[in-house]
Amino acid sequence: MSKPIDIDLIKGRQRAEDLRRLAAGEVTPEELDRKNSFIRSSADIVHTDFSPKGTPEEWARIIQIIEQS
C-alpha cells in the first residue's frame, strides 16, 4: 500500500511555484487567477431559465391531455 498523500504539502508547493512564476514575470496575476479558478471563463457560467413557458390555456390543455391518457 502506498503512503498517504499530504494535500496541504502539494498545495504549498504549488503556491510557492505560483509565487516564483509571478516574481519572474512568467505569468500575470490575471493569468494565475484564471489558471487557478474553478470557473475558467464566463462562458462556463450557464443560466437556466426555470420560468414557466406557455399560456395558462396551453397548460390547461396539456394537463387535460395527460389526465385523459
C-alpha positions in Angstrom: 0.0 0.0 0.0 1.4 3.4 -0.9 1.9 6.2 1.6 -1.0 8.8 2.1 -0.7 12.0 0.1 -0.3 15.2 2.0 -2.6 17.5 0.1 -1.5 20.6 2.1 2.1 19.9 1.1 1.1 19.7 -2.5 -0.9 23.0 -2.2 2.1 24.7 -0.5 4.5 23.6 -3.3 2.1 24.8 -5.9 1.6 28.1 -4.1 5.4 28.5 -3.9 5.7 27.8 -7.6 3.0 30.3 -8.4 4.8 33.0 -6.4 8.1 32.2 -8.1 6.4 32.5 -11.5 4.8 35.8 -10.6 8.2 37.2 -9.3 9.9 36.0 -12.5 7.3 37.6 -14.7 6.3 34.3 -16.3 2.6 35.0 -15.6 0.5 37.9 -14.7 -1.8 37.9 -11.7 -4.8 37.7 -14.0 -3.4 34.7 -15.8 -2.7 33.0 -12.5 -6.3 33.7 -11.3 -7.7 32.2 -14.5 -5.4 29.1 -14.1 -6.4 28.5 -10.5 -10.1 29.3 -11.0 -12.7 26.7 -10.8 -14.7 28.7 -13.4 -12.4 29.0 -16.4 -14.4 31.7 -18.2 -17.7 33.5 -18.3 -18.8 31.0 -21.0 -18.7 28.3 -18.3 -21.4 30.0 -16.3 -24.7 28.7 -17.6 -28.0 30.4 -16.8 -31.0 28.1 -16.7 -34.4 29.7 -17.1 -36.9 28.0 -15.0 -39.7 30.4 -15.6 -43.0 28.9 -16.8 -43.5 28.7 -20.5 -46.7 28.8 -22.4 -50.1 30.4 -21.6 -52.4 29.2 -18.9 -54.7 27.9 -21.6 -51.9 25.8 -23.2 -51.1 24.3 -19.8 -54.7 23.6 -19.1 -54.9 21.7 -22.4 -51.7 19.8 -21.7 -52.9 18.8 -18.2 -56.2 17.7 -19.7 -54.4 15.5 -22.3 -52.3 14.0 -19.5 -55.4 13.3 -17.3 -57.2 11.6 -20.2 -54.3 9.3 -21.1 
